Amino acid sequence: MTQDKVSIEGSDSPRLLVEGVGALNECIERLFLGCRSAVIVRAPRLDLDFYFSDSFTECCRSIIVRDLRNELLFLVEDERHLMKANTRLVTLARQFSSYVRIKVIREEYVEHQEMFIVCDREAYLHQPSVDRPKGFMNTSDRGVAGQLALRFKDLWERSEPPEELFITGL
């Protein structure tokens, strides 16, 4: 069994190697806690523990109340899982629809089974394959964060909100 760890990748690089599900959860929470204005999340499924925690809800609310121009964008592939399992996110998106937005990547645009988060256009966590709990994090790399944000923007424009998001079921 792999032990969770976060380590500096190279001696001259602030990029951290993150290994293990627990370490990924901790790094995601750290990014959310440090976010001031914008979070973008691209994930096949939002299935790490952090997304089901009180801390997730509080981090999102904190970002929203900090400034009315702040936004949290979530791009997922598994709409069914999102609507069934991610009730905290769905509730936030319904309550704060101007600030918390969710879209589902259409199947024809799914390229890689990767996850990434970009905060404030400079901090990021990138897990190249969700099949392996290993990724990279950097809290001050506008270059890589910008590249991930551009990929996100391209996918965002090709994606659509979940059909069930605003159905009340009355």
C-alpha positions as CSV (number, residue, x, y, z in Angstrom):
1,M,0.0,0.0,0.0
2,T,1.3,3.4,-1.0
3,Q,1.9,5.8,1.9
4,D,0.5,9.3,1.4
5,K,3.1,12.0,1.0
6,V,3.8,15.4,-0.4
7,S,7.4,16.1,-1.5
8,I,9.3,18.8,-3.4
9,E,9.9,17.5,-6.9
10,G,13.2,19.1,-7.6
11,S,15.7,21.2,-5.6
12,D,15.0,24.4,-7.6
13,S,11.3,23.8,-8.2
14,P,8.4,24.9,-5.9
15,R,6.3,22.2,-7.6
16,L,5.3,19.5,-5.1
17,L,4.8,15.8,-5.9
18,V,1.6,14.6,-4.2
19,E,1.1,10.9,-3.7
20,G,-1.9,9.1,-2.2
21,V,-5.6,9.8,-1.9
22,G,-5.2,11.4,1.6
23,A,-2.5,13.7,0.4
24,L,-4.6,14.7,-2.6
25,N,-7.5,15.5,-0.3
26,E,-5.3,17.6,1.9
27,C,-3.8,19.6,-1.1
28,I,-7.3,20.2,-2.5
29,E,-8.4,21.6,0.8
30,R,-5.3,23.7,1.1
31,L,-5.9,25.2,-2.4
32,F,-9.6,26.0,-1.5
33,L,-8.6,27.5,1.8
34,G,-6.1,29.8,0.1
35,C,-8.3,30.8,-2.7
36,R,-9.3,34.5,-2.9
37,S,-11.3,34.9,-6.1
38,A,-11.7,32.0,-8.5
39,V,-11.6,28.2,-8.5
40,I,-11.9,26.0,-11.5
41,V,-12.2,22.2,-11.1
42,R,-12.0,19.7,-13.9
43,A,-12.6,16.1,-12.8
44,P,-14.3,13.0,-14.2
45,R,-16.0,12.6,-10.8
46,L,-15.8,14.7,-7.7
47,D,-15.3,11.6,-5.5
48,L,-12.5,12.6,-3.1
49,D,-13.5,13.0,0.5
50,F,-13.0,16.8,0.6
51,Y,-16.0,17.3,-1.7
52,F,-18.3,15.7,0.8
53,S,-17.0,17.6,3.9
54,D,-18.2,20.6,5.9
55,S,-14.9,22.2,5.0
56,F,-15.7,22.1,1.3
57,T,-19.0,23.9,1.9
58,E,-17.4,26.5,4.2
59,C,-14.5,27.1,1.7
60,C,-17.0,27.7,-1.1
61,R,-19.2,30.0,0.9
62,S,-16.1,31.9,2.1
63,I,-15.0,32.5,-1.5
64,I,-18.5,33.6,-2.5
65,V,-19.0,36.1,0.3
66,R,-15.5,37.6,-0.1
67,D,-16.5,39.4,-3.3
68,L,-19.5,39.3,-5.6
69,R,-17.3,38.8,-8.6
70,N,-15.8,35.6,-7.3
71,E,-16.7,32.3,-9.0
72,L,-16.4,28.6,-8.6
73,L,-16.6,26.5,-11.8
74,F,-16.9,22.7,-11.8
75,L,-16.5,20.7,-15.0
76,V,-17.4,17.0,-14.5
77,E,-18.0,14.0,-16.7
78,D,-20.3,11.8,-14.6
79,E,-23.6,13.7,-14.4
80,R,-25.4,10.8,-12.6
81,H,-22.7,10.6,-9.9
82,L,-22.8,14.4,-9.5
83,M,-26.5,14.6,-8.9
84,K,-26.7,11.5,-6.6
85,A,-23.5,11.8,-4.6
86,N,-22.4,15.5,-4.6
87,T,-25.4,17.0,-2.8
88,R,-23.3,19.7,-1.2
89,L,-22.1,21.0,-4.5
90,V,-25.5,20.7,-6.1
91,T,-27.1,22.6,-3.2
92,L,-24.4,25.3,-3.4
93,A,-25.0,25.6,-7.2
94,R,-28.7,26.0,-6.6
95,Q,-28.4,28.5,-3.8
96,F,-25.6,30.5,-5.4
97,S,-26.2,30.0,-9.1
98,S,-24.4,33.2,-10.1
99,Y,-21.2,32.2,-8.4
100,V,-21.1,28.3,-8.4
101,R,-21.6,26.9,-11.8
102,I,-21.4,23.3,-13.0
103,K,-21.1,21.9,-16.5
104,V,-20.9,18.3,-17.8
105,I,-18.3,17.5,-20.5
106,R,-20.0,15.9,-23.4
107,E,-18.6,12.4,-24.2
108,E,-17.1,13.3,-27.5
109,Y,-14.8,15.9,-25.8
110,V,-13.5,13.7,-23.1
111,E,-9.8,13.3,-23.9
112,H,-8.0,12.3,-20.7
113,Q,-9.0,10.9,-17.3
114,E,-7.3,13.7,-15.5
115,M,-8.2,16.0,-12.6
116,F,-7.0,19.5,-12.1
117,I,-7.9,22.5,-10.0
118,V,-6.7,26.1,-10.6
119,C,-7.1,28.8,-7.9
120,D,-6.7,32.5,-8.6
121,R,-5.0,31.8,-11.9
122,E,-1.7,30.9,-10.2
123,A,-2.1,27.9,-7.9
124,Y,-2.9,24.4,-9.2
125,L,-3.1,20.8,-8.5
126,H,-2.9,18.4,-11.5
127,Q,-3.5,14.7,-11.3
128,P,-2.7,13.4,-14.9
129,S,-4.6,10.2,-14.4
130,V,-7.4,9.6,-11.9
131,D,-6.5,5.9,-12.0
132,R,-3.3,6.8,-10.1
133,P,-3.4,8.8,-6.9
134,K,-0.4,10.9,-7.9
135,G,-0.2,14.5,-9.0
136,F,1.6,17.8,-8.8
137,M,0.8,21.0,-6.9
138,N,2.2,24.5,-7.1
139,T,0.9,27.5,-5.3
140,S,2.7,30.1,-7.5
141,D,3.0,29.1,-11.1
142,R,1.0,31.3,-13.4
143,G,2.4,29.6,-16.5
144,V,1.1,26.0,-15.8
145,A,-2.0,27.4,-14.1
146,G,-2.7,29.5,-17.2
147,Q,-2.3,26.5,-19.5
148,L,-4.7,24.4,-17.4
149,A,-7.1,27.3,-17.3
150,L,-7.1,27.6,-21.1
151,R,-7.8,23.8,-21.5
152,F,-10.6,24.3,-19.0
153,K,-12.1,27.2,-20.9
154,D,-12.1,25.3,-24.1
155,L,-13.9,22.3,-22.5
156,W,-16.2,24.7,-20.6
157,E,-17.4,26.2,-23.9
158,R,-18.2,22.8,-25.3
159,S,-20.0,21.6,-22.2
160,E,-23.5,22.1,-20.8
161,P,-25.1,22.4,-17.4
162,P,-26.5,19.2,-16.0
163,E,-30.2,18.7,-17.1
164,E,-31.3,17.9,-13.6
165,L,-29.6,20.8,-11.8
166,F,-32.5,23.2,-11.6
167,I,-35.4,20.7,-11.8
168,T,-37.3,21.0,-8.5
169,G,-39.3,17.8,-8.8
170,L,-42.6,19.4,-7.8
